[in-house]
Amino acid sequence: MDLLKINFGSGTFPLPGWVNVDSDPACNPDVLADLGAFPLPFPDRCARYLHSEDFFDQLPLDKAFEFLRECHRILAPGGVMRLLTPDLHRLADLYVRGDPELMRLWTSYVGLPLRTGSLCEIMNLAMSLGGHTFLWDAPTLTQALAECGFEARAVRSGESAEEALRGIDLRSPENSVSMFFDCYRV
Ligand SMILES: C[S@@+](CC[C@H](N)C(=O)[O-])C[C@H]1O[C@@H](n2cnc3c(N)ncnc32)[C@H](O)[C@@H]1O
């Protein structure tokens, strides 16, 4: 059997050639599934690559750990998972320093009107908007990944040692506060 490439939380941006999974029927995913209900509907070791962009932060903390363990189960030995999620440290740092970059990112890429026009409001909204449940920072995410059987390597947007994982990111440091990891199954 050919190993799969699975994109979790694909939303309205399905990846061609990947099995796109989402719980929203309006997105017309290849597999309609609740990724917060376990076990996930895939057999052991069926995938060579996993990808998930801006979905992981929607899972409550206990489910996030379970999701990572399931990703480990689904990945074949030698498999790699690309994980993009907002970086709480970058977001908080922009806020604490009063950096106008935070306003630029909001205005250009989120665009929701602000009642107060303040970075305080942006910070509050960024923590909860779009279903955000738990925002991670790099050390906490790296530790969680290690607990679940992954070695996390920080990578640049769009880049990867794995050809299949290059150029698939929607987000970059110029249009988001995302962090980017290639997670190797140990
Ligand atoms: C912010 S969108 C990200 C979509 C796309 N990956 C992107 O980067 O733009 C988050 C997606 O996760 C999906 N999602 C949220 N909770 C989910 C769950 N429990 N199971 C499956 N999909 C879920 C939503 O339906 C939505 O399409």
The ligand as a Gaussian input file, in Angstrom:
#p B3LYP/6-31G(d) Opt

LIG

0 1
 C       -7.998000      28.356000      10.946000
 S       -8.642000      27.068000       9.941000
 C       -7.146000      26.552000       9.120000
 C       -7.423000      26.068000       7.744000
 C       -6.177000      25.896000       6.875000
 N       -5.356000      24.787000       7.340000
 C       -5.361000      27.166000       6.886000
 O       -4.202000      27.122000       7.283000
 O       -5.889000      28.200000       6.497000
 C       -8.877000      25.756000      11.116000
 C       -9.596000      24.564000      10.527000
 O       -9.647000      23.546000      11.510000
 C      -10.917000      22.928000      11.436000
 N      -11.205000      22.317000      12.726000
 C      -11.378000      22.945000      13.918000
 N      -11.629000      22.044000      14.878000
 C      -11.650000      20.816000      14.266000
 C      -11.855000      19.490000      14.725000
 N      -12.122000      19.231000      16.012000
 N      -11.784000      18.492000      13.827000
 C      -11.502000      18.739000      12.531000
 N      -11.291000      19.962000      12.030000
 C      -11.362000      20.996000      12.898000
 C      -11.876000      24.044000      11.085000
 O      -13.064000      23.541000      10.502000
 C      -11.024000      24.864000      10.124000
 O      -11.246000      24.477000       8.791000

